[in-house]
C-alpha cells in the first residue's frame, strides 16, 4: 500500500512468520459505533487509509458494554465502510473472539459460530487475522487450537493470533500445534507501552521463540503518553482521567519530560513519539491505537514515519525503566 502523494512513504512490516505485510500502526476499532458515531468512524477510516494505514483491528464484542448495544457494532461499521469504498483488498482485517455476549469463551463450536457471525457483520469472505481474545481455561487448549486451525483449513481465516495470553499458555498452544499438525499463530497482542513494560520479560521471549509479530494495545497508556494528564492540567482532577493519572509519579514525570524534549526536537506531538518508540522495540510490528476524530488520528499516523535517533530511543528507555 502507498500513501497519498507528497507524504513520506510508509514502511511495510511483516507480521511474524506470516505472509502479511502491514503499515507499522494498527487502527483500533473499539471506538467505532461507540464514542465515534458512524460518520466520524468513516472519516477516521478514510483518513487512516489515505495516510498509508492498512491494518484495522476490532473484536466481535465491541461495544457490548454500552447500554443498548449487543456487540458487533464496530464490525458492522467497518463492514459497511469496506463495502462502500470497495477497498477490501487494500485492508488487513483483524478481529477477535471470546467476549461477545452470544459467543463467550473458546469452545470449538463457539469459535466456529462466532467466526461466521463476524464474517457476516464485516461483509467479508475471510478474516485476515483472527485472535483468541482472552484465554479460556475451561476449554482444553488443544481443542481451541484445533478449532482455530480448522477455520484456516475452511478458508474463512487467513492467520491465527493470540491476545492476552500468559507465557505458559502460549507454550501450551504451540505444543498442541506441534502435536496435532495445526496452523501456527503468527501474532500476539499484549498490553505494552513506555510505562507498562512487563511484556519485555517472558512474553517477549515467547514472541521471539515462536516468531510472533507483536501488536501492543494501550500504546498510549490510556492517554497518559499523549501528554494529556499532568499536574496543573484540568484533566488530572477529572473523573475521565481514570487510571491514566495514576502514571503521574516520579517515573511518569521523567517520561513526560523526555517525551516533551524529543517531540519538540522533531516538531511533532508527544503521542507520535510514544508510538514511534513502541514500534521500534524488538518483535513489535506496530502499536494499536484508536481515534475518535481525524484530528486525533493525525498524531497517530505521524508515528509511522517518525524516525527517532538511537540517543532518543535510549533516553526514553532510561526514563521509563522501572526503578528497582
Secondary structure, DSSP 8 states (H G I E B T S, - for coil): ----TTS----EEE-TTSS-EEESEEEE-TTBTTTB-HHHHHHHHHHHHHTT--EEE--TTTTTTSTT--S-HHHHHHHHHHHHHT-GGG-EEEEEEBEETTEES--HHHHHHHHHHHHHHHT-S-EEEEEE-S--TTS-HHHHHHHHHHHHHHTSEEEEEEES--HHHHHHHHHHHHHHT---EEEEE-B-BTTB-GGGTHHHHHHHHHT-EE--B-TTGGGGGGT---TT-TTTTSGGGGGGGGG-SHHHHHHHHHHHHHHHHHT--HHHHHHHHHHTSTTB--EEE--SSHHHHHHHHHTTT----HHHHHHHHHHHS---
